[in-house]
Amino acid sequence: MTAVVAYPIGILYSTSGPYAVLGKDGLDGALTALAEVNEDPRYPFRLRPEIGDPGGAIERYERCADAMLREQQVRHVVGATTSWSRKEIIPVAERHGGLLWYACPYEGFETNDRVIYLGACPNQHIVPLFDFVLPRFGTDAYLVGSNYIWGWETNRIARELVSACGGRVLGERYLPLGSTEVERIIHEIRQKRPSFVLNNLIGPSSYAFLANYRRLADADPAFDPLRRPVLSCNLTEAELDLVGAAGVGHLATAIYFESLPSAENAAFLERVRARHGAERRISAFYVASYLAVRMLAEAIREAGTDDPDAVLAIVTTRSFPSPMGEVAIDRRTNHAALTPYLGRIAADRRFEILTGAGRPVAPDPYLVDYDPGALRAVVSGGRGTKPPLQLVST
């Protein structure tokens, strides 16, 4: 009897440390897809997970990735949550000829032939978010973020968008990863009274900020989320129990919400909850990691090998089904075409989908095709006339 080939797949997420809840979501999504592939007789091979947990320590990502690609004969790594960790892994993938499957939203201004980008880039998160929000709430922004690449660069783009439509940035503050000392920031927000706050904090920093903002709203109704919301490009369903009631009414953009009303998503949720339990929350991080493994398995089956170049040639020439619809990878940038949605946190700690792009948005990681005049026209045409955001009928 011929032995079944088992291809090792690296799964590299921090399931401990300051953003462990996000890493756990990515790990679970990848392992669910891997289990489905191994249970499916259509695949004449098996996938063997090689799991690493850098614990959120930036210096450990390079070592973990190197061990996978050099010692464990891994050729594909699914993982990394933060941009710091992605940038630590990329040189390792380049050195060993591997491929990194990156499933999280990020700040853009990067392409690499050793990376498949399955998370949203700026024209798929902050640009549509501001298109939706600025005409309704105003253009005076306050920006907060964790003190690393994601916060810096996403806030830089936000400054440019606000400036393009005649708005003002009233404040911009950063916290170290994991810090929960948000009181000074909340005090400044109360004084400056921005139209909205863009929250690029991650993990416990974000949860502490939202809790303190809720206390501010309780003390001063002018900061009710229906009047001055907190906006996020990276807040997920996996975190809503940790955020609790403090999140209700605030807004987030994502390429997937579990409330997405489609037959494909309903079937996906049924399978996932049979595996994890009925109460399991499913986020864009989970789904993008799941999709990474499913795309990889399909490409291996078609190519007859896990050679990264052969896999890359396939994934950049066709589309793949997913819970968020068909997904195609742009061969010029290795980024996915994705459909952005805007969600509002409901009292049951889920996202209500308020609106969406209606179709996949081609990736533009460097914003080379972006016309700032388009946002200016939307804002000037809509200022004072746009109705409040309403729940889309599902």
Phi, psi and omega in degrees: 000133180284131179291143177283130179292136176241116180268125177285134179237122177283134174235109192237089178231147174278103177264007167225165182100190192291337179235041184299326183296325178288318178297321178296322179296316178295317178299313182296321178298315179295317182291326177297314179297318180298318179295319179297319178297314183292337178272353187261116182293349178291340181263120183275029181208175175236156174252131182248117182284135169244106193258134175233145178231099179286355176067021181076006179270115189300326183288349182269344183295314181299317181294317180296315181295320180296318178298320179296309188282331183263316187264326185260006177059025174289140177244348180225133177239123173260121179158192186079131177256307183272162177291327175303313183292322177299316182291338174284327184279326186304312180299330177291316178298320178295317183296323185256001180071025179271181180229128176263129176257106187257121193248011186248153173298146180212177191276357178080199180059042177202140163219150179204136183283001175254013182227135166256120184262108181255356175267167182290142169256177194305321181285358176248359175229288189288327179296307177295329177300312180291326175303319181285320195268316188301319179293340185263327187246339181117176190241012174269112188252150166236130188245129174232152180194161170287147192278069174201189194304313183304310181296312182302307189286322178293322176290328175298315178296319179301317178302317181294321179293316179297316180297323183297334181250023173078015180271183181230145169263111186276345178186154179210116184227152181229150176236147172300151178306127178091347181291141177241017181274082188254357189299318181297321180294316179298319179299317181292321177298318179298322180289318188272338173053062178290167176291327181199166175241130172265119186256106175250025170284158175232155174062218184303330178298315180295318182294319178294321179298312181296323178296318180287327176294323176298319178295323176297316179296324177295324181278330183222103184300345177297342181256016170303141183299338176287346179249316179226085185282160166264131181252142178223145173254359187219017177271134189236165175303326182299339185258352190292330175293327178287326178287320178069207184297340181297338182275344190301129178095343181278165193243147176214152172249146178200162177274355179202135165235147183294344177277007180302121187272079177222155179296322180297317180291322179298317179294321178298312181297324178297317179294315184294318182286337171293332180274321188255341187112154189294336185268000183294129175275141181240130185241174175299327179296316178298311186293319181292324176292319175302312181297323179304312181291320179295319177297317180299315180297317179298318180293321177297317180298318182288321183278336184076014181201159174262015178306124186302323180291321177294319177297314182299321180298328180278314186291343179263010181234005180208170177255163184228138177289150179202168177298341178258015180103183179294136180236129177239147179257128178288121185291341179284326188238350186063020176259152180273145166279124189224154179259113178280145176234157173246127181237152176241135181288125182264170183296335178274013176063042171229166178267125166276130178279118181273320181195170180205168183290337178089345179198163177297140178260124179299138182292140177222069190298334179261004182055035181287334180262006184277132178253107181298338178295334179295316178293320179300319179293320179298316183291313182293326178284334185256349185300119179083356183242340182289136178288161174302153179295131182241152179293129177289138178294130179244000000 
